[in-house]
Amino acid sequence: MKGITRSRSLVMNVSLTPELEQFVREKVKIGRYPSASEVVREALRLLEERDRSSKLSWKLCKRKLWLELSRSSVGTLWMAKQSL
C-alpha cells in the first residue's frame, strides 16, 4: 500500500533471570499481554520513556542552576572567569 512503511522486526533471544522469567509469564498468564514479546516490548518502551524523561529533567536542572548562578554575585564572577 502506498504511504505505509513497515519496519522490520528483529528476532532476538535474551536471557532472563528466573525471577524476570516468572514475572513475564505471570503478565501473559493473567492476560495483561498476549505474549512474552509484548511484555518485553512494553518494558523497553517504558525504559525509553524514562530515559527521555531523565534527560529532560537533567537539562531543566542545568538551566535552573545556570539561571541561579547568573543571578548571584558568585555566579557572575564564575561566569566572567569562564569567558576568559
N, C-alpha and C positions, 0 to 999 in steps of 0.2 A: 504494500500500500504506500502511496506517495505521502511524504511528510512524517512517516513513522520510522524511527530508527530503533533497532533492538540492540541492547547491549549483550555482549557475550557473557555467559555465566562461567565463572572459573570453578572448576571442580577441585576441591582441596580437602585433604584429610588432615584432621587436627587431633591432637592427643589431649584428653581432659583428665583431670584428677577424678577419682571415684566420686567425690562429693559433687563436683560440677556435672559429671555424667548423670548422677541421680537427680540433680536439680533440673537438668534439661528433660530427662524422662518424665518427671513429675509435671512439668509445664505442658508437655504433649498429652500425658495421661488425663489431666483434668480438662483438656480441650481448649486450653488458652491459645495454643498454637497447633497448626496441623502437622508440623514435622519438626524434627530436631534442627534442620536447616533454618527454619523460620525463627526458632528461638535464638540461634546464633546470629542471624541477620539483624534481629531486633536489638540484641545486645551490642552489636557493632554500631548500629545507628545511634544508640544511646551514648556509647563511648565517643563517637564522633561529635555528637551534640555537646557533650560535656567538655571535650577538648576545645571546641569553638567558644563555648561559654567561658572557659578558663582564660583563653587568650584575650577575649574581650574584657574580662574582669581585670586582667593584668594591665591592659592598655589604659583602662579607666583609672586604675590605681596610679600608674605612672603619670598620667595627665594631672590628677589631683595633687600628687606630690610636687610636680613641676610648678603648678599654679601656686601652691602654698609657699614653695621656695621663692618664687618670683615676688611674692608679696612681703617677704620678710627681708630685713636688712642683711642677715646672714646669707640668705639665698641670693640676694642681689650681688653681694661680694663674691660668692662662689661662682655665679654665672659670669661675672666680669672676668674672673681668673680663667674660666673655661674658654673664653673667646680670645685669649692671648696666644 
